[in-house]
Amino acid sequence: MESSRMVVIGGGAAGMVCAIAAARSGAKVLLLEKMERPGRKILITGKGRCNITNTKPWAEFSSHINPNKKFLKHSFHAFSNTDTIAFFESLGLQCKVERGDRVFPVSGKSSSVVDVLVKEMDRLKVIQNYNTSVSGFLFNGSAISGVITSKGVFDCAAVVVATGGLSYPATGSQGDGYRMAREAGHSITPLFPSLTALMPAGYNGDAKGLTLKNIALDLFVGNDHVQHETGDIDFTNNGIEGPLGFRVSRKAVKAMENGNRCFLSIDLKPAVGHKELQERVKREIIDFRGNSLFRFLSGYMPSQIIKSFLSDNNYPLLIPDGEKREDFANKLCNALKSWKIEIVSYTSYERAVVTAGGVCLDEVFPKTMKSRLCDNLFFAGEVLDLDGDTGGYNLQIAFSTGYKAGVEAAHLTKKWISGE
Ligand SMILES: Cc1cc2nc3c(=O)[nH]c(=O)nc-3n(C[C@H](O)[C@H](O)[C@H](O)COP(=O)(O)OP(=O)(O)OC[C@H]3O[C@@H](n4cnc5c(N)ncnc54)[C@H](O)[C@@H]3O)c2cc1C
């Protein structure tokens, strides 16, 4: 048994960068990973291509961080998005910037991200114990003296919990870190899935595979307007996903968890003003040959969603005759500009990209990632109550907090050894 080492729990994005930063700072590092190999979640990121980070400057980057961007500021500046790119390029992983300032490895393979991290840990002689699940701690006063695992107890001078959240549990992220944090006296803010599919009322999957491009989306909780976004949504078996769907999912899921009703309002023609659209609909409906509303609407939206559009708006299938047509056209135009859909459920952790909520940020020093309650305990990554939008923000949270926790835990370990 050695007490001169620091222990990192979890070989994900945060844990591996943490172990590397600590070893580079001169600490002896033991990384414990419950799965048979590290970085299982990294492998599935960015649809297998791994969106490593986002190059937006902090002012813009931080607007994609929830619920407390200020907490991330220190660690982001210690290991920023540009540091992330330089770090990976120094390990031999060339990076490229794509649409939306998103950064990917040139290899196009997330496995190459895991490979360079493991290679660097090997080079720095980080001891990596896989198939080793941590179940709890031994305490000596207000410090952790040992880490209890499926392979026995390991002494430690400092511990970093980087066990991720609850999403995609098959990757090893099963919420164990929340239990460890509670054991050390920490509180966990309410957990809920984020960046996840939203299920509209009455949806039967018939629009699966459809993308609606350049639409405007508004989220209402009860009667309150809470979010406005523009861009694309995807329809899948699970409902509404894609960049916009994911972006509004955080507030929508939280509201539903709190027992509130949620509605999306879709503007199918955001580039056309209300008046202009009204004139176009009126003109075209008057000239329209036949009275099938379904056929008329196929000039305005993809056929897969017309049935839902009609039933959500209580429309008859036939266009009325004569003067009633003009009135009808006005109503139709309103519905095209604000098609209201009730969201009745959402996809849970099995397919949510991140877990929102986590270790309460008030109980962690933002400058060091050290616990305010336990002398030698640190946190990094998704286990914290920090999450971001899609676009490389979540991995950057893991890298920045992992780096900071690694450097600071290494300093503490060295102090511990020298008896300061
Ligand atoms: C499908 C999908 C796609 C994504 N794509 C992107 C993307 O392109 N860009 C982006 O920025 N973000 C993306 N994310 C989010 C991002 O992957 C995570 O936020 C990030 O990986 C979190 O890193 P982490 O190290 O904190 O946790 P994790 O990556 O979850 O790692 C935690 C590790 O701890 C281990 N562990 C857990 N409990 C124990 C225990 N008791 N003992 C020992 N080990 C334990 C786990 O096995 C795991 O290896 C995606 C997520 C998903 C699910």
The ligand as an SDF file (V2000), in Angstrom:
LIG
                    3D

 53 58  0  0  0  0  0  0  0  0999 V2000
  -23.9650    9.6910  -27.6240 C   0  0  0  0  0  0  0  0  0  0  0  0
  -23.1610   10.8170  -27.0300 C   0  0  0  0  0  0  0  0  0  0  0  0
  -22.4960   11.6860  -27.8600 C   0  0  0  0  0  0  0  0  0  0  0  0
  -21.7690   12.7420  -27.3240 C   0  0  0  0  0  0  0  0  0  0  0  0
  -21.0760   13.5510  -28.1790 N   0  0  0  0  0  0  0  0  0  0  0  0
  -20.3550   14.5720  -27.6570 C   0  0  0  0  0  0  0  0  0  0  0  0
  -19.5470   15.3760  -28.5100 C   0  0  0  0  0  0  0  0  0  0  0  0
  -19.3780   15.0940  -29.7020 O   0  0  0  0  0  0  0  0  0  0  0  0
  -18.9160   16.4430  -27.9470 N   0  0  0  0  0  0  0  0  0  0  0  0
  -19.0200   16.7420  -26.6040 C   0  0  0  0  0  0  0  0  0  0  0  0
  -18.4450   17.7390  -26.1680 O   0  0  0  0  0  0  0  0  0  0  0  0
  -19.7200   15.9500  -25.7760 N   0  0  0  0  0  0  0  0  0  0  0  0
  -20.3620   14.8710  -26.2580 C   0  0  0  0  0  0  0  0  0  0  0  0
  -21.0540   14.0430  -25.4130 N   0  0  0  0  0  0  0  0  0  0  0  0
  -20.9980   14.3000  -23.9470 C   0  0  0  0  0  0  0  0  0  0  0  0
  -19.6340   13.8700  -23.4010 C   0  0  0  0  0  0  0  0  0  0  0  0
  -19.2860   12.6310  -23.9600 O   0  0  0  0  0  0  0  0  0  0  0  0
  -19.6330   13.7530  -21.8760 C   0  0  0  0  0  0  0  0  0  0  0  0
  -20.1350   14.9250  -21.2960 O   0  0  0  0  0  0  0  0  0  0  0  0
  -18.2180   13.5000  -21.3710 C   0  0  0  0  0  0  0  0  0  0  0  0
  -17.7250   12.2990  -21.9180 O   0  0  0  0  0  0  0  0  0  0  0  0
  -18.1800   13.4000  -19.8520 C   0  0  0  0  0  0  0  0  0  0  0  0
  -16.8710   13.0140  -19.4850 O   0  0  0  0  0  0  0  0  0  0  0  0
  -16.5730   12.4340  -18.0290 P   0  0  0  0  0  0  0  0  0  0  0  0
  -15.1590   12.0020  -18.0460 O   0  0  0  0  0  0  0  0  0  0  0  0
  -17.0220   13.3840  -17.0030 O   0  0  0  0  0  0  0  0  0  0  0  0
  -17.5140   11.1690  -17.8790 O   0  0  0  0  0  0  0  0  0  0  0  0
  -17.5330    9.8030  -18.7070 P   0  0  0  0  0  0  0  0  0  0  0  0
  -17.0330   10.0080  -20.0640 O   0  0  0  0  0  0  0  0  0  0  0  0
  -18.8940    9.2790  -18.5300 O   0  0  0  0  0  0  0  0  0  0  0  0
  -16.4690    8.8760  -17.9510 O   0  0  0  0  0  0  0  0  0  0  0  0
  -16.6910    8.3860  -16.6520 C   0  0  0  0  0  0  0  0  0  0  0  0
  -15.8650    7.1140  -16.4780 C   0  0  0  0  0  0  0  0  0  0  0  0
  -15.9150    6.7190  -15.1090 O   0  0  0  0  0  0  0  0  0  0  0  0
  -16.0330    5.3080  -15.0570 C   0  0  0  0  0  0  0  0  0  0  0  0
  -16.6640    4.9600  -13.7770 N   0  0  0  0  0  0  0  0  0  0  0  0
  -17.9220    5.2240  -13.3860 C   0  0  0  0  0  0  0  0  0  0  0  0
  -18.1560    4.7460  -12.1630 N   0  0  0  0  0  0  0  0  0  0  0  0
  -16.9900    4.1440  -11.7570 C   0  0  0  0  0  0  0  0  0  0  0  0
  -16.6030    3.4400  -10.5830 C   0  0  0  0  0  0  0  0  0  0  0  0
  -17.4460    3.2450   -9.5700 N   0  0  0  0  0  0  0  0  0  0  0  0
  -15.3420    2.9490  -10.4940 N   0  0  0  0  0  0  0  0  0  0  0  0
  -14.4690    3.1340  -11.5270 C   0  0  0  0  0  0  0  0  0  0  0  0
  -14.7900    3.7690  -12.6780 N   0  0  0  0  0  0  0  0  0  0  0  0
  -16.0330    4.2830  -12.7730 C   0  0  0  0  0  0  0  0  0  0  0  0
  -16.9160    4.9840  -16.2510 C   0  0  0  0  0  0  0  0  0  0  0  0
  -16.7990    3.6290  -16.6230 O   0  0  0  0  0  0  0  0  0  0  0  0
  -16.4040    5.9520  -17.2970 C   0  0  0  0  0  0  0  0  0  0  0  0
  -15.3640    5.4000  -18.0600 O   0  0  0  0  0  0  0  0  0  0  0  0
  -21.7320   12.9460  -25.9130 C   0  0  0  0  0  0  0  0  0  0  0  0
  -22.3850   12.0460  -25.0760 C   0  0  0  0  0  0  0  0  0  0  0  0
  -23.0860   10.9830  -25.6200 C   0  0  0  0  0  0  0  0  0  0  0  0
  -23.7690   10.0160  -24.6960 C   0  0  0  0  0  0  0  0  0  0  0  0
  1  2  1  0
  2  3  1  0
  2 52  2  0
  3  4  2  0
  4  5  1  0
  4 50  1  0
  5  6  2  0
  6  7  1  0
  6 13  1  0
  7  8  2  0
  7  9  1  0
  9 10  1  0
 10 11  2  0
 10 12  1  0
 12 13  2  0
 13 14  1  0
 14 15  1  0
 14 50  1  0
 15 16  1  0
 16 17  1  0
 16 18  1  0
 18 19  1  0
 18 20  1  0
 20 21  1  0
 20 22  1  0
 22 23  1  0
 23 24  1  0
 24 25  2  0
 24 26  1  0
 24 27  1  0
 27 28  1  0
 28 29  2  0
 28 30  1  0
 28 31  1  0
 31 32  1  0
 32 33  1  0
 33 34  1  0
 33 48  1  0
 34 35  1  0
 35 36  1  0
 35 46  1  0
 36 37  1  0
 36 45  1  0
 37 38  2  0
 38 39  1  0
 39 40  1  0
 39 45  2  0
 40 41  1  0
 40 42  2  0
 42 43  1  0
 43 44  2  0
 44 45  1  0
 46 47  1  0
 46 48  1  0
 48 49  1  0
 50 51  2  0
 51 52  1  0
 52 53  1  0
M  END
$$$$
